[in-house]
Amino acid sequence: MAAVVQLRKTRETRVRAGHPWIYASEIENVVGAFENGDIVDVHDFRGKWIGRGFYNPASQISLRILTRNDEPCDRDFFARRIRDAWEYRKLLCDPMSCRLIYSESDFLPGLVVDKFANTLVLQSLSLGIERIKPMLCDLLMEIVQPDGIYERSDVPVRRLEGLEQTTGLLRGEVPDRVDMVENGIHFLVDVMHGQKTGFFLDQKENRAAIAPFCKGAKVLDCFCHNGSFSLHAAKYGADSVLGVDISEEALDVARENARINRLDRVSFEAHNCFDHLRELTDSGEQFDLVILDPPAFTKNKAALPSALRGYKEINLRGLKLVRPGGFLVTCSCSQHVLPDAFQDIVNQAARDAKKRVRLIEFRTQGKDHPLLPQAIETKYLKCMLLQVME
């Protein structure tokens, strides 16, 4: 018999509306024996059944809803969840380059799986997922049939679940670098040592969206990391592309990616992007297309004011570098910077730069990172495509 978590009065409204998380402060009591990470039933304050999910009282997100149906959460249940996620990607995405499982958005809270060619990279981000990880790996091998699965659970958020960071081979064989094709461009993905799972798949559709701005263009790509936007700009016909990042190690991978794609109109330089944007504006440089795709400037709400100042600074500089009639592609992957706040910051930067801008498109992450309308946390990526006027 599963333990029962009972919510406090008035605290069930959000979860009944579809949000998958229940916080420690929303729980009244627990009836029955359990171990941290168990699957438990959830009742409202009247004792009415709401759903079933992973329970970990050691985490502030104490309960993560798995299902709102009264059904067993057994091996068949998780097989259906993985199969549904895989069929969705085969229908709407490139199955050789995609986020295969996106945690709560695929109703598998705490599980992230990226697919690079025939290699899967797994992140276990909740105690509930950690306890059934061997079964999930077996199911992934059966349903998706990759060559191998590598774990990249070396992320600080695991500490909030009482888990240590860990990496390593889980199943099959995994090469040192995976040759993945995105939008017709080859990328060498270091799944063992690269950032996050080795490559940022969430911008895939946004990278394809820059094609109309690139032909014959002079392009600046700041925070370019492994050169994904830079290589797309070169492939789409740019006359010259300068990719800038602070990490020489990341740029070595970018240069290798350019070489294997025979893209010789792109170069990469190691600089602090904040400083280099200032240097370029001070020297009067102009570009037809400027791309700003920085890492997250904040991981929590407390650092939000500082993050907003950072976004305003780089957008102010970026706007000044765009020639009249040119284009700015500006992004934020900071979850705590909401879309309206990001747009407001860009508006302030345009005002201070004395530039008129018009919004071509406000984009978010690709279809392989689906959104839950009831959970704003699942919509973290903002990408604005702007034309810059005098």
BELRA-V315595 format. One record per pair of residues at least 12 apart in sequence whose ideal C-beta (glycine too) atoms are under 10 Angstrom apart, sorted by the first residue. I is the first residue (numbers start at 1). J is the second residue. If there is no record, write none. Layout:
I_J ; I_J
This chain:
1_31 ; 1_32 ; 1_33 ; 1_41 ; 2_32 ; 2_33 ; 2_34 ; 2_38 ; 2_39 ; 2_40 ; 2_41 ; 2_42 ; 2_52 ; 2_55 ; 2_72 ; 2_73 ; 3_30 ; 3_31 ; 3_32 ; 3_33 ; 3_34 ; 3_35 ; 3_38 ; 3_39 ; 3_40 ; 3_41 ; 3_55 ; 4_29 ; 4_30 ; 4_31 ; 4_32 ; 4_34 ; 4_40 ; 4_41 ; 4_42 ; 4_43 ; 4_47 ; 4_49 ; 5_22 ; 5_26 ; 5_27 ; 5_28 ; 5_29 ; 5_30 ; 5_31 ; 5_32 ; 5_34 ; 5_40 ; 5_41 ; 5_42 ; 5_43 ; 5_50 ; 5_51 ; 5_52 ; 5_53 ; 5_55 ; 5_57 ; 5_62 ; 5_63 ; 6_27 ; 6_28 ; 6_29 ; 6_30 ; 6_31 ; 6_41 ; 6_42 ; 6_43 ; 6_44 ; 6_45 ; 6_46 ; 6_47 ; 6_48 ; 6_50 ; 7_22 ; 7_26 ; 7_27 ; 7_28 ; 7_29 ; 7_42 ; 7_43 ; 7_44 ; 7_45 ; 7_46 ; 7_50 ; 7_63 ; 8_25 ; 8_26 ; 8_27 ; 8_28 ; 8_29 ; 8_44 ; 8_45 ; 9_28 ; 9_44 ; 9_45 ; 9_46 ; 10_26 ; 10_44 ; 10_45 ; 11_23 ; 11_25 ; 11_26 ; 11_27 ; 11_28 ; 11_44 ; 11_45 ; 12_26 ; 12_42 ; 12_43 ; 12_44 ; 12_45 ; 12_46 ; 12_48 ; 12_50 ; 13_44 ; 14_26 ; 14_374 ; 14_375 ; 15_42 ; 15_44 ; 15_50 ; 15_51 ; 15_53 ; 15_63 ; 15_65 ; 15_68 ; 15_374 ; 16_44 ; 16_48 ; 16_50 ; 16_51 ; 16_68 ; 16_374 ; 17_373 ; 17_374 ; 17_375 ; 18_65 ; 18_68 ; 18_372 ; 18_373 ; 18_374 ; 18_375 ; 19_65 ; 19_104 ; 19_372 ; 19_374 ; 19_375 ; 19_376 ; 19_377 ; 20_51 ; 20_53 ; 20_61 ; 20_63 ; 20_64 ; 20_65 ; 20_66 ; 20_68 ; 20_103 ; 20_104 ; 20_105 ; 20_107 ; 20_109 ; 20_372 ; 20_374 ; 20_375 ; 20_377 ; 20_378 ; 21_53 ; 21_59 ; 21_60 ; 21_61 ; 21_62 ; 21_63 ; 21_64 ; 21_65 ; 21_104 ; 21_109 ; 21_375 ; 21_377 ; 22_42 ; 22_50 ; 22_51 ; 22_53 ; 22_55 ; 22_61 ; 22_62 ; 22_63 ; 22_64 ; 22_65 ; 23_59 ; 23_60 ; 23_61 ; 23_62 ; 23_63 ; 24_56 ; 24_57 ; 24_58 ; 24_59 ; 24_60 ; 24_61 ; 24_62 ; 24_63 ; 25_60 ; 25_62 ; 26_62 ; 26_63 ; 27_42 ; 27_55 ; 27_57 ; 27_62 ; 27_63 ; 28_43 ; 28_44 ; 28_45 ; 29_45 ; 30_55 ; 30_57 ; 30_62 ; 31_43 ; 31_47 ; 34_55 ; 34_56 ; 34_57 ; 35_55 ; 35_56 ; 35_127 ; 35_131 ; 36_54 ; 36_55 ; 36_56 ; 36_57 ; 36_58 ; 36_59 ; 36_62 ; 36_127 ; 36_128 ; 36_131 ; 36_161 ; 36_162 ; 37_54 ; 37_55 ; 37_56 ; 37_58 ; 37_59 ; 37_110 ; 37_126 ; 37_127 ; 37_128 ; 37_129 ; 37_130 ; 37_131 ; 37_132 ; 37_161 ; 37_162 ; 37_163 ; 38_53 ; 38_54 ; 38_55 ; 38_56 ; 38_127 ; 38_128 ; 38_131 ; 39_52 ; 39_53 ; 39_54 ; 39_55 ; 39_64 ; 39_66 ; 39_67 ; 39_72 ; 39_73 ; 39_74 ; 39_77 ; 39_128 ; 39_131 ; 39_132 ; 40_52 ; 40_53 ; 40_54 ; 40_55 ; 40_63 ; 40_66 ; 40_128 ; 41_53 ; 41_55 ; 41_70 ; 42_55 ; 42_63 ; 42_65 ; 42_66 ; 42_68 ; 49_68 ; 49_70 ; 50_65 ; 50_68 ; 51_63 ; 51_65 ; 51_66 ; 51_67 ; 51_68 ; 51_69 ; 51_70 ; 52_65 ; 52_66 ; 52_67 ; 52_68 ; 52_69 ; 52_70 ; 52_71 ; 52_72 ; 52_73 ; 52_77 ; 53_65 ; 53_66 ; 53_67 ; 53_68 ; 53_73 ; 53_109 ; 53_126 ; 53_128 ; 54_66 ; 54_73 ; 54_109 ; 54_110 ; 54_126 ; 54_127 ; 54_128 ; 54_129 ; 54_130 ; 54_131 ; 54_132 ; 54_161 ; 55_127 ; 55_128 ; 56_110 ; 56_126 ; 56_127 ; 56_128 ; 56_130 ; 56_131 ; 56_160 ; 56_161 ; 56_162 ; 56_163 ; 57_162 ; 58_127 ; 58_160 ; 58_161 ; 58_162 ; 58_163 ; 59_110 ; 59_126 ; 59_127 ; 59_128 ; 59_157 ; 59_159 ; 59_160 ; 59_161 ; 59_162 ; 59_163 ; 60_160 ; 60_161 ; 61_109 ; 61_110 ; 61_126 ; 61_160 ; 61_161 ; 63_109 ; 63_128 ; 64_103 ; 64_104 ; 64_108 ; 64_109 ; 64_110 ; 64_125 ; 64_126 ; 64_127 ; 64_128 ; 64_129 ; 65_104 ; 65_107 ; 65_109 ; 66_78 ; 66_81 ; 66_104 ; 66_107 ; 66_108 ; 66_109 ; 66_128 ; 67_81 ; 67_107 ; 68_107 ; 73_128 ; 73_132 ; 74_135 ; 75_132 ; 75_135 ; 75_136 ; 75_138 ; 75_139 ; 76_139 ; 78_108 ; 78_111 ; 78_129 ; 78_132 ; 78_135 ; 78_136 ; 78_138 ; 78_139 ; 79_135 ; 79_136 ; 79_138 ; 79_139 ; 79_140 ; 79_142 ; 79_143 ; 80_107 ; 80_139 ; 80_143 ; 81_101 ; 81_106 ; 81_107 ; 81_108 ; 81_111 ; 81_136 ; 81_139 ; 82_100 ; 82_101 ; 82_106 ; 82_108 ; 82_111 ; 82_113 ; 82_136 ; 82_139 ; 82_140 ; 82_142 ; 82_143 ; 82_144 ; 83_139 ; 83_142 ; 83_143 ; 83_144 ; 84_101 ; 84_106 ; 84_107 ; 84_108 ; 85_99 ; 85_100 ; 85_101 ; 85_102 ; 85_105 ; 85_106 ; 85_107 ; 85_108 ; 85_111 ; 85_113 ; 85_143 ; 85_144 ; 85_368 ; 85_370 ; 86_98 ; 86_100 ; 86_101 ; 86_106 ; 86_113 ; 86_115 ; 86_140 ; 86_143 ; 86_144 ; 87_143 ; 88_100 ; 88_101 ; 88_102 ; 88_106 ; 88_367 ; 88_368 ; 88_370 ; 89_101 ; 89_102 ; 89_106 ; 89_115 ; 89_144 ; 89_367 ; 89_368 ; 89_370 ; 91_367 ; 92_366 ; 92_367 ; 92_368 ; 92_370 ; 93_115 ; 93_201 ; 93_204 ; 93_205 ; 93_366 ; 93_367 ; 93_368 ; 93_369 ; 93_370 ; 94_115 ; 94_180 ; 94_181 ; 94_182 ; 94_183 ; 94_201 ; 94_204 ; 94_366 ; 94_367 ; 94_368 ; 95_115 ; 95_144 ; 95_368 ; 96_115 ; 96_116 ; 96_117 ; 96_118 ; 96_180 ; 96_181 ; 96_182 ; 97_114 ; 97_115 ; 97_116 ; 97_117 ; 97_180 ; 97_181 ; 97_182 ; 97_183 ; 97_187 ; 97_189 ; 97_199 ; 97_201 ; 97_204 ; 97_368 ; 98_113 ; 98_114 ; 98_115 ; 98_116 ; 98_182 ; 98_201 ; 98_204 ; 98_366 ; 98_367 ; 98_368 ; 98_369 ; 99_112 ; 99_113 ; 99_114 ; 99_115 ; 99_121 ; 99_197 ; 99_201 ; 99_202 ; 99_204 ; 99_365 ; 99_366 ; 99_367 ; 99_368 ; 99_369 ; 99_370 ; 100_112 ; 100_113 ; 100_114 ; 100_115 ; 100_120 ; 100_121 ; 100_122 ; 100_140 ; 100_143 ; 100_144 ; 100_146 ; 100_201 ; 100_368 ; 101_113 ; 101_114 ; 101_115 ; 101_120 ; 101_122 ; 101_123 ; 101_136 ; 101_140 ; 101_144 ; 101_368 ; 102_114 ; 102_202 ; 102_365 ; 102_368 ; 102_369 ; 102_370 ; 102_371 ; 102_372 ; 102_378 ; 103_123 ; 103_125 ; 103_126 ; 103_129 ; 103_369 ; 103_372 ; 103_377 ; 103_378 ; 104_126 ; 104_370 ; 104_372 ; 104_374 ; 104_375 ; 104_377 ; 104_378 ; 105_365 ; 105_368 ; 105_369 ; 105_370 ; 105_371 ; 105_372 ; 105_375 ; 105_377 ; 105_378 ; 105_379 ; 106_369 ; 106_370 ; 106_372 ; 107_372 ; 108_126 ; 108_128 ; 108_129 ; 108_136 ; 109_125 ; 109_126 ; 109_128 ; 109_129 ; 110_123 ; 110_124 ; 110_125 ; 110_126 ; 110_127 ; 110_128 ; 110_129 ; 110_130 ; 110_157 ; 110_158 ; 110_161 ; 111_123 ; 111_124 ; 111_125 ; 111_126 ; 111_128 ; 111_129 ; 111_130 ; 111_132 ; 111_133 ; 111_136 ; 111_140 ; 112_124 ; 112_125 ; 112_129 ; 112_152 ; 112_153 ; 112_155 ; 112_196 ; 112_197 ; 112_369 ; 113_136 ; 113_137 ; 113_140 ; 113_144 ; 113_146 ; 113_149 ; 113_197 ; 114_150 ; 114_152 ; 114_180 ; 114_189 ; 114_191 ; 114_196 ; 114_197 ; 114_198 ; 114_199 ; 114_200 ; 114_201 ; 114_202 ; 114_368 ; 115_140 ; 115_144 ; 115_146 ; 115_178 ; 115_180 ; 115_197 ; 115_201 ; 115_368 ; 116_146 ; 116_150 ; 116_174 ; 116_175 ; 116_177 ; 116_178 ; 116_179 ; 116_180 ; 116_181 ; 116_182 ; 116_187 ; 116_188 ; 116_189 ; 116_191 ; 116_197 ; 116_198 ; 116_199 ; 116_201 ; 117_146 ; 117_147 ; 117_175 ; 117_178 ; 117_179 ; 117_180 ; 117_181 ; 117_189 ; 118_144 ; 118_145 ; 118_146 ; 118_147 ; 118_148 ; 118_172 ; 118_173 ; 118_174 ; 118_175 ; 118_178 ; 118_180 ; 119_146 ; 119_147 ; 119_148 ; 119_149 ; 119_150 ; 119_172 ; 119_173 ; 119_174 ; 119_175 ; 119_177 ; 119_178 ; 119_179 ; 119_180 ; 119_189 ; 119_191 ; 119_198 ; 120_137 ; 120_140 ; 120_141 ; 120_144 ; 120_146 ; 120_147 ; 120_148 ; 120_149 ; 120_150 ; 120_151 ; 120_170 ; 120_171 ; 120_172 ; 120_174 ; 120_191 ; 120_197 ; 121_146 ; 121_148 ; 121_149 ; 121_150 ; 121_151 ; 121_152 ; 121_167 ; 121_170 ; 121_174 ; 121_178 ; 121_189 ; 121_191 ; 121_192 ; 121_194 ; 121_196 ; 121_197 ; 121_198 ; 121_199 ; 122_136 ; 122_137 ; 122_140 ; 122_149 ; 122_150 ; 122_151 ; 122_152 ; 122_153 ; 122_170 ; 122_171 ; 122_197 ; 123_151 ; 123_152 ; 123_153 ; 123_154 ; 123_155 ; 123_157 ; 123_158 ; 123_167 ; 123_196 ; 123_197 ; 124_136 ; 124_151 ; 124_152 ; 124_153 ; 124_155 ; 124_158 ; 124_161 ; 124_163 ; 124_166 ; 124_170 ; 125_153 ; 125_155 ; 125_157 ; 125_158 ; 125_160 ; 125_161 ; 125_163 ; 126_157 ; 126_158 ; 126_160 ; 126_161 ; 126_163 ; 127_158 ; 127_160 ; 127_161 ; 127_162 ; 127_163 ; 128_161 ; 129_153 ; 129_161 ; 129_163 ; 130_153 ; 130_158 ; 130_161 ; 130_162 ; 130_163 ; 130_164 ; 130_166 ; 133_151 ; 133_153 ; 133_170 ; 134_170 ; 134_171 ; 136_149 ; 136_170 ; 137_149 ; 137_151 ; 137_170 ; 137_171 ; 137_172 ; 138_171 ; 140_170 ; 140_171 ; 141_170 ; 141_171 ; 141_172 ; 145_172 ; 146_171 ; 146_172 ; 146_173 ; 146_174 ; 147_171 ; 147_172 ; 147_173 ; 147_174 ; 147_175 ; 147_178 ; 148_169 ; 148_170 ; 148_171 ; 148_172 ; 148_173 ; 148_174 ; 148_175 ; 148_178 ; 148_191 ; 149_169 ; 149_170 ; 149_171 ; 149_172 ; 149_173 ; 149_174 ; 149_191 ; 150_167 ; 150_168 ; 150_169 ; 150_170 ; 150_171 ; 150_172 ; 150_173 ; 150_174 ; 150_175 ; 150_178 ; 150_191 ; 150_192 ; 150_197 ; 150_198 ; 151_166 ; 151_167 ; 151_168 ; 151_169 ; 151_170 ; 151_171 ; 151_174 ; 151_191 ; 151_192 ; 151_197 ; 152_165 ; 152_166 ; 152_167 ; 152_168 ; 152_191 ; 152_192 ; 152_193 ; 152_194 ; 152_195 ; 152_196 ; 152_197 ; 152_198 ; 153_165 ; 153_166 ; 153_167 ; 153_168 ; 154_166 ; 154_167 ; 154_168 ; 154_193 ; 154_196 ; 155_196 ; 155_197 ; 156_299 ; 157_299 ; 167_191 ; 167_192 ; 167_193 ; 168_192 ; 169_192 ; 174_191 ; 174_192 ; 175_188 ; 175_189 ; 175_190 ; 175_191 ; 175_192 ; 176_188 ; 176_190 ; 176_191 ; 176_192 ; 176_193 ; 177_189 ; 177_190 ; 177_191 ; 177_192 ; 177_193 ; 177_194 ; 177_198 ; 177_253 ; 177_256 ; 178_190 ; 178_191 ; 178_192 ; 178_194 ; 178_198 ; 178_199 ; 179_260 ; 180_198 ; 180_199 ; 180_201 ; 182_199 ; 182_201 ; 182_203 ; 182_204 ; 182_207 ; 182_208 ; 182_228 ; 182_231 ; 182_232 ; 183_204 ; 183_205 ; 183_207 ; 183_208 ; 183_211 ; 183_228 ; 183_231 ; 183_232 ; 183_235 ; 183_236 ; 184_208 ; 184_232 ; 184_235 ; 184_261 ; 185_207 ; 185_208 ; 185_227 ; 185_228 ; 185_231 ; 185_232 ; 185_234 ; 185_235 ; 185_257 ; 185_258 ; 185_260 ; 185_261 ; 185_263 ; 186_231 ; 186_257 ; 186_260 ; 186_261 ; 186_262 ; 187_199 ; 187_226 ; 187_227 ; 187_228 ; 187_231 ; 187_253 ; 187_254 ; 187_256 ; 187_257 ; 187_260 ; 187_261 ; 188_226 ; 188_253 ; 188_254 ; 188_256 ; 188_257 ; 188_259 ; 188_260 ; 189_201 ; 189_226 ; 189_253 ; 189_257 ; 190_226 ; 190_249 ; 190_250 ; 190_253 ; 193_249 ; 194_225 ; 194_226 ; 194_249 ; 194_250 ; 194_253 ; 195_225 ; 195_226 ; 195_247 ; 195_250 ; 195_295 ; 196_295 ; 198_226 ; 199_225 ; 199_226 ; 199_228 ; 199_253 ; 200_225 ; 200_226 ; 200_228 ; 200_293 ; 200_295 ; 200_333 ; 200_365 ; 200_381 ; 201_228 ; 201_365 ; 201_366 ; 201_368 ; 201_369 ; 202_331 ; 202_333 ; 202_364 ; 202_365 ; 202_366 ; 202_368 ; 202_369 ; 202_380 ; 202_381 ; 202_383 ; 203_228 ; 203_229 ; 203_232 ; 203_293 ; 203_329 ; 203_331 ; 203_333 ; 203_363 ; 203_365 ; 203_366 ; 203_369 ; 203_381 ; 203_383 ; 204_228 ; 204_232 ; 204_365 ; 204_366 ; 204_367 ; 204_368 ; 204_369 ; 205_363 ; 205_364 ; 205_365 ; 205_366 ; 205_367 ; 205_368 ; 205_369 ; 205_383 ; 206_228 ; 206_229 ; 206_232 ; 206_291 ; 206_293 ; 206_329 ; 206_331 ; 206_361 ; 206_363 ; 206_364 ; 206_365 ; 206_366 ; 206_381 ; 206_383 ; 206_385 ; 207_228 ; 207_229 ; 207_230 ; 207_231 ; 207_232 ; 207_233 ; 207_235 ; 207_236 ; 207_291 ; 207_293 ; 207_329 ; 207_366 ; 207_383 ; 208_232 ; 208_236 ; 208_366 ; 209_232 ; 209_329 ; 209_360 ; 209_361 ; 209_363 ; 209_383 ; 209_385 ; 210_229 ; 210_232 ; 210_233 ; 210_236 ; 210_238 ; 210_289 ; 210_291 ; 210_327 ; 210_329 ; 210_383 ; 210_385 ; 211_232 ; 211_233 ; 211_235 ; 211_236 ; 211_237 ; 212_236 ; 212_327 ; 212_360 ; 212_385 ; 213_233 ; 213_236 ; 213_237 ; 213_238 ; 213_288 ; 213_289 ; 213_291 ; 213_326 ; 213_327 ; 213_328 ; 213_329 ; 213_360 ; 213_385 ; 213_387 ; 214_232 ; 214_233 ; 214_234 ; 214_235 ; 214_236 ; 214_237 ; 214_238 ; 214_239 ; 214_241 ; 214_288 ; 214_289 ; 214_327 ; 215_233 ; 215_236 ; 215_237 ; 215_238 ; 215_239 ; 215_288 ; 216_237 ; 216_238 ; 216_239 ; 216_240 ; 216_288 ; 217_233 ; 217_236 ; 217_237 ; 217_238 ; 217_239 ; 217_240 ; 217_241 ; 217_287 ; 217_288 ; 217_289 ; 217_323 ; 217_326 ; 217_327 ; 218_233 ; 218_238 ; 218_239 ; 218_240 ; 218_241 ; 218_242 ; 218_285 ; 218_286 ; 218_287 ; 218_288 ; 218_289 ; 218_290 ; 218_323 ; 218_326 ; 219_232 ; 219_233 ; 219_234 ; 219_236 ; 219_238 ; 219_239 ; 219_240 ; 219_241 ; 219_242 ; 219_243 ; 219_265 ; 219_266 ; 219_287 ; 219_288 ; 219_289 ; 219_290 ; 219_291 ; 219_326 ; 219_327 ; 219_329 ; 220_233 ; 220_240 ; 220_241 ; 220_242 ; 220_243 ; 220_244 ; 220_276 ; 220_277 ; 220_280 ; 220_285 ; 220_286 ; 220_287 ; 220_288 ; 220_289 ; 220_290 ; 220_291 ; 220_292 ; 220_318 ; 220_321 ; 220_322 ; 221_233 ; 221_234 ; 221_238 ; 221_241 ; 221_242 ; 221_243 ; 221_244 ; 221_245 ; 221_254 ; 221_266 ; 221_268 ; 221_273 ; 221_287 ; 221_289 ; 221_290 ; 221_291 ; 221_292 ; 221_293 ; 221_329 ; 222_242 ; 222_243 ; 222_244 ; 222_245 ; 222_271 ; 222_273 ; 222_274 ; 222_276 ; 222_277 ; 222_280 ; 222_290 ; 222_291 ; 222_292 ; 222_293 ; 222_294 ; 222_314 ; 222_317 ; 222_318 ; 222_321 ; 222_330 ; 223_243 ; 223_244 ; 223_245 ; 223_246 ; 223_247 ; 223_250 ; 223_273 ; 223_274 ; 223_291 ; 223_292 ; 223_293 ; 223_294 ; 223_295 ; 223_314 ; 223_331 ; 224_241 ; 224_242 ; 224_243 ; 224_244 ; 224_245 ; 224_247 ; 224_250 ; 224_251 ; 224_254 ; 224_266 ; 224_268 ; 224_269 ; 224_273 ; 224_291 ; 224_293 ; 225_243 ; 225_245 ; 225_246 ; 225_247 ; 225_250 ; 225_251 ; 225_253 ; 225_254 ; 225_293 ; 225_294 ; 225_295 ; 226_243 ; 226_245 ; 226_247 ; 226_249 ; 226_250 ; 226_251 ; 226_252 ; 226_253 ; 226_254 ; 226_255 ; 226_256 ; 226_257 ; 226_268 ; 227_241 ; 227_243 ; 227_245 ; 227_250 ; 227_251 ; 227_253 ; 227_254 ; 227_255 ; 227_256 ; 227_257 ; 227_258 ; 227_261 ; 227_263 ; 227_266 ; 227_268 ; 228_243 ; 228_254 ; 228_257 ; 228_293 ; 229_241 ; 229_243 ; 229_289 ; 229_291 ; 229_292 ; 229_293 ; 229_329 ; 229_331 ; 230_242 ; 230_243 ; 230_244 ; 230_245 ; 230_254 ; 230_257 ; 230_258 ; 230_263 ; 230_266 ; 230_267 ; 230_268 ; 230_291 ; 231_243 ; 231_254 ; 231_257 ; 231_258 ; 231_260 ; 231_261 ; 231_263 ; 231_266 ; 232_263 ; 232_266 ; 232_291 ; 233_263 ; 233_265 ; 233_266 ; 233_288 ; 233_289 ; 233_291 ; 233_329 ; 234_258 ; 234_261 ; 234_262 ; 234_263 ; 234_264 ; 234_265 ; 234_266 ; 234_267 ; 235_261 ; 235_263 ; 235_265 ; 235_266 ; 236_289 ; 237_265 ; 238_263 ; 238_265 ; 238_266 ; 238_288 ; 238_289 ; 239_265 ; 239_288 ; 240_265 ; 240_266 ; 240_267 ; 240_287 ; 240_288 ; 241_258 ; 241_263 ; 241_265 ; 241_266 ; 241_267 ; 241_268 ; 241_287 ; 241_289 ; 241_291 ; 242_266 ; 242_267 ; 242_268 ; 242_269 ; 242_276 ; 242_280 ; 242_285 ; 242_287 ; 243_255 ; 243_258 ; 243_266 ; 243_267 ; 243_268 ; 243_269 ; 243_291 ; 244_267 ; 244_268 ; 244_269 ; 244_270 ; 244_271 ; 244_272 ; 244_273 ; 244_276 ; 244_277 ; 244_280 ; 245_268 ; 245_269 ; 245_270 ; 245_271 ; 245_272 ; 245_273 ; 245_276 ; 246_270 ; 246_271 ; 246_272 ; 246_273 ; 246_274 ; 246_275 ; 246_276 ; 246_295 ; 247_270 ; 248_268 ; 248_269 ; 248_270 ; 249_270 ; 250_268 ; 250_270 ; 251_267 ; 251_268 ; 251_269 ; 251_270 ; 252_268 ; 252_270 ; 253_268 ; 254_266 ; 254_267 ; 254_268 ; 255_267 ; 255_268 ; 273_292 ; 273_294 ; 273_314 ; 273_317 ; 273_318 ; 274_294 ; 274_310 ; 274_313 ; 274_314 ; 274_317 ; 276_317 ; 277_290 ; 277_292 ; 277_313 ; 277_314 ; 277_315 ; 277_316 ; 277_317 ; 277_318 ; 277_320 ; 277_321 ; 278_313 ; 278_314 ; 278_316 ; 278_317 ; 278_320 ; 279_317 ; 280_317 ; 280_318 ; 280_320 ; 280_321 ; 281_316 ; 281_317 ; 281_318 ; 281_319 ; 281_320 ; 281_321 ; 281_353 ; 282_317 ; 282_320 ; 284_320 ; 284_321 ; 285_320 ; 285_321 ; 285_323 ; 286_320 ; 286_321 ; 286_322 ; 286_323 ; 286_324 ; 286_326 ; 287_318 ; 287_321 ; 287_322 ; 287_323 ; 287_326 ; 287_327 ; 287_328 ; 288_322 ; 288_323 ; 288_325 ; 288_326 ; 288_327 ; 289_321 ; 289_322 ; 289_323 ; 289_326 ; 289_327 ; 289_328 ; 289_329 ; 289_388 ; 290_314 ; 290_315 ; 290_317 ; 290_318 ; 290_319 ; 290_320 ; 290_321 ; 290_322 ; 290_323 ; 290_326 ; 290_327 ; 290_328 ; 290_329 ; 290_330 ; 290_386 ; 290_388 ; 291_318 ; 291_327 ; 291_328 ; 291_329 ; 291_330 ; 291_331 ; 291_383 ; 292_311 ; 292_314 ; 292_315 ; 292_317 ; 292_318 ; 292_319 ; 292_328 ; 292_329 ; 292_330 ; 292_331 ; 292_332 ; 292_346 ; 292_383 ; 292_384 ; 293_329 ; 293_330 ; 293_331 ; 293_332 ; 293_333 ; 293_381 ; 293_383 ; 294_307 ; 294_310 ; 294_311 ; 294_314 ; 294_330 ; 294_331 ; 294_332 ; 294_333 ; 294_334 ; 295_332 ; 295_333 ; 295_334 ; 296_332 ; 296_333 ; 296_334 ; 296_335 ; 296_336 ; 296_337 ; 296_380 ; 297_309 ; 297_310 ; 297_311 ; 297_314 ; 297_332 ; 297_333 ; 297_334 ; 297_336 ; 297_337 ; 298_310 ; 298_311 ; 298_332 ; 298_334 ; 298_335 ; 298_336 ; 298_337 ; 299_334 ; 299_335 ; 299_336 ; 300_334 ; 300_335 ; 300_336 ; 301_335 ; 301_336 ; 302_336 ; 303_334 ; 303_336 ; 304_334 ; 304_336 ; 304_337 ; 304_338 ; 304_341 ; 307_332 ; 307_334 ; 307_336 ; 307_337 ; 307_341 ; 307_345 ; 308_332 ; 308_334 ; 308_336 ; 308_337 ; 308_341 ; 308_342 ; 308_344 ; 308_345 ; 308_348 ; 309_345 ; 310_332 ; 310_334 ; 310_337 ; 310_345 ; 311_330 ; 311_331 ; 311_332 ; 311_334 ; 311_337 ; 311_341 ; 311_342 ; 311_345 ; 311_346 ; 311_348 ; 311_349 ; 311_382 ; 312_344 ; 312_345 ; 312_346 ; 312_347 ; 312_348 ; 312_349 ; 312_352 ; 313_345 ; 313_349 ; 314_330 ; 314_345 ; 314_349 ; 315_328 ; 315_330 ; 315_332 ; 315_342 ; 315_345 ; 315_346 ; 315_347 ; 315_348 ; 315_349 ; 315_350 ; 315_352 ; 315_353 ; 315_357 ; 315_384 ; 315_386 ; 316_345 ; 316_346 ; 316_348 ; 316_349 ; 316_350 ; 316_351 ; 316_352 ; 316_353 ; 316_355 ; 317_349 ; 317_353 ; 318_330 ; 318_346 ; 318_349 ; 318_353 ; 318_386 ; 318_388 ; 319_346 ; 319_349 ; 319_350 ; 319_351 ; 319_352 ; 319_353 ; 319_354 ; 319_355 ; 319_357 ; 319_386 ; 319_388 ; 320_349 ; 320_352 ; 320_353 ; 320_354 ; 320_355 ; 320_388 ; 321_353 ; 321_388 ; 322_353 ; 322_355 ; 322_357 ; 322_386 ; 322_387 ; 322_388 ; 322_389 ; 323_388 ; 323_390 ; 324_355 ; 324_356 ; 324_387 ; 324_388 ; 324_389 ; 324_390 ; 325_387 ; 325_388 ; 325_389 ; 325_390 ; 326_386 ; 326_387 ; 326_388 ; 326_389 ; 327_357 ; 327_360 ; 327_385 ; 327_386 ; 327_387 ; 327_388 ; 328_346 ; 328_349 ; 328_350 ; 328_355 ; 328_357 ; 328_360 ; 328_384 ; 328_385 ; 328_386 ; 328_387 ; 328_388 ; 329_360 ; 329_361 ; 329_363 ; 329_383 ; 329_384 ; 329_385 ; 329_386 ; 330_342 ; 330_345 ; 330_346 ; 330_349 ; 330_357 ; 330_382 ; 330_383 ; 330_384 ; 330_385 ; 330_386 ; 331_363 ; 331_381 ; 331_382 ; 331_383 ; 331_384 ; 332_345 ; 332_346 ; 332_380 ; 332_381 ; 332_382 ; 332_383 ; 332_384 ; 333_365 ; 333_380 ; 333_381 ; 333_382 ; 333_383 ; 334_380 ; 334_381 ; 334_382 ; 335_376 ; 335_377 ; 335_378 ; 335_379 ; 335_380 ; 335_381 ; 336_377 ; 336_380 ; 337_380 ; 337_382 ; 338_376 ; 338_379 ; 338_380 ; 338_382 ; 339_362 ; 339_364 ; 339_376 ; 339_379 ; 339_380 ; 339_381 ; 339_382 ; 339_384 ; 340_382 ; 341_382 ; 342_362 ; 342_382 ; 342_383 ; 342_384 ; 343_359 ; 343_362 ; 343_382 ; 343_384 ; 346_359 ; 346_382 ; 346_384 ; 346_386 ; 347_359 ; 350_386 ; 350_388 ; 350_389 ; 353_388 ; 354_390 ; 355_386 ; 355_388 ; 355_389 ; 355_390 ; 356_387 ; 356_388 ; 356_389 ; 356_390 ; 357_384 ; 357_386 ; 357_387 ; 357_388 ; 357_389 ; 358_386 ; 358_387 ; 358_388 ; 358_389 ; 359_384 ; 359_385 ; 359_386 ; 359_387 ; 360_384 ; 360_385 ; 360_386 ; 360_387 ; 361_383 ; 361_384 ; 361_385 ; 361_386 ; 362_382 ; 362_383 ; 362_384 ; 362_385 ; 362_386 ; 363_381 ; 363_382 ; 363_383 ; 363_384 ; 363_385 ; 364_378 ; 364_379 ; 364_380 ; 364_381 ; 364_382 ; 364_383 ; 365_378 ; 365_379 ; 365_380 ; 365_381 ; 365_382 ; 365_383 ; 366_381 ; 369_381
